[in-house]
Amino acid sequence: DSYVAAGKYDDAEIAYKNVLQLDPVDAEAIGRLGLIYDEEGRLGPAYTYLKKGSELKPDNLVLRMKLGAIEVALGQLDAAKKEANYVLDHNPGDTEAPLLIANTINQQDDIEKVRQRLLQLPAPAPQGAPVLLALGTIEFRQRHFTEAAALFHRAEAIAPKSASAWSALASVYLAQNDRAQADATLQKAAELSPQRSPVRLQYALFKLQTGDQA
C-alpha cells in the first residue's frame, strides 16, 4: 500500500503478487492489483482482477465502478449497467456512477429510462456535477451539442477541477470542429488528470493531429 501511495506501481505489483503466492484468493491483493492495472490502462489484466475482486468482495463499490467502466470499453453494456445500478442503489451520491450509467445507453429506448434514473436520485445528486455531466453525455450522444455544452458548463462551474467535465466540453468542441476551444479544454482536462490518465494521451494525440509535434 505504501508503494501505491508513493506512485511506485511496479513495486506495488510485485508486493501484491507476493501476497497471492501465500494466499491465492486474498481479496485485498486481488482488488488492488486490479486498481493498479486500471490506473495504468492495462485493460486485460485490470478486467480479470477487478472481476475476481468484485466477486470476492461484492460490497466494494470502487471495484465495481472500475469494472463497469472497463465493461463499457469492452462493449459489455448490460453488465456495466448492472454495476452502475448497484453502486447507485448503495451510494446515490457516488461521483462516477452517473456517468457510467449514461455510457451504457445502447438504444433509443434506454435514453429516457436512464435520464429518469438520474433525475430520481435523492437530492442533492440531480443538481450535482456528476449527474449534470451524465445528462450532458446523454444529450451529446443524441448530437444535441448546444444542450450538452450547457450541461457540461454547469457541471464545470460546480466542479472546476473535474477533469471529466473539461474532457466532456472538449468532446463538444471537437464534434463542432472548434480546434481552438478543443485545445484549451483538452489541455485543462489533462492538467487536472492523474499522471497515468488516458486523458493525457488524448491531449497528446490531439496535438499530433494538429501538427504540434513538440
Residue pairs with C-beta under 8 A, 6 or more apart in sequence:
1 12
1 32
3 9
3 11
3 12
3 15
4 12
4 32
4 36
7 195
9 36
9 39
9 40
12 32
12 36
13 33
13 36
16 29
16 32
16 33
16 36
17 29
17 33
19 26
19 28
19 29
20 26
20 29
20 30
20 33
23 29
25 56
27 53
27 56
27 57
30 49
30 52
30 53
30 56
31 49
31 50
31 53
31 54
31 56
31 57
31 60
31 63
32 53
33 45
33 49
33 53
34 45
34 46
34 48
34 49
34 50
34 51
34 52
34 53
34 63
34 66
34 67
35 50
35 62
35 63
35 66
37 43
37 45
37 46
37 49
37 50
38 46
38 50
38 66
38 69
38 70
39 194
39 196
40 46
40 196
41 196
41 198
43 70
43 73
43 74
46 66
46 70
47 67
47 70
47 71
47 74
50 63
50 66
50 67
50 70
51 67
53 60
53 63
54 60
54 63
54 64
54 67
54 83
57 63
58 64
59 90
61 86
61 87
61 90
61 91
61 94
64 83
64 86
64 87
65 83
65 84
65 87
65 94
65 96
65 97
65 100
67 83
68 79
68 80
68 81
68 82
68 83
68 84
68 87
68 97
68 100
69 80
69 96
69 100
71 77
71 79
71 80
71 83
72 80
72 100
72 103
72 104
77 104
77 105
77 106
78 104
80 100
80 103
80 104
81 101
81 104
83 100
84 97
84 100
84 101
84 104
85 101
85 117
87 94
87 96
87 97
87 100
88 94
88 97
88 98
88 101
88 117
88 121
91 97
92 121
92 122
92 125
93 125
93 128
94 130
95 129
95 130
96 130
97 130
98 118
98 121
98 125
98 130
98 131
98 133
98 134
99 130
99 133
99 134
99 137
99 164
101 114
101 117
101 118
101 134
102 114
102 118
102 134
102 135
102 137
102 138
102 141
103 137
104 110
104 114
105 111
105 114
105 138
105 141
111 138
111 141
111 142
114 138
115 135
115 138
118 126
118 131
118 134
118 135
119 126
119 131
120 126
121 131
125 131
128 158
129 154
129 155
129 156
129 158
129 159
129 162
129 165
130 155
132 151
132 152
132 154
132 155
132 158
133 151
133 152
133 155
133 162
133 164
133 165
133 168
135 151
136 147
136 148
136 149
136 150
136 151
136 152
136 155
136 168
137 148
137 168
139 145
139 147
139 148
139 151
140 148
140 168
140 171
140 172
140 175
143 175
145 172
145 175
145 176
148 168
148 172
149 169
149 172
152 165
152 168
152 169
152 172
153 169
155 162
155 165
155 168
156 162
156 165
156 166
156 169
159 165
161 192
162 192
163 189
163 190
163 192
163 193
163 197
163 199
164 189
166 185
166 186
166 188
166 189
166 192
167 185
167 186
167 189
167 199
167 202
169 181
169 185
170 181
170 182
170 185
170 186
170 189
173 179
173 181
173 182
173 185
174 182
174 206
179 210
182 206
183 206
183 210
186 199
186 202
186 203
186 206
187 203
189 199
189 202
189 203
190 197
190 199
190 200
190 202
190 203
193 199
193 200
207 213
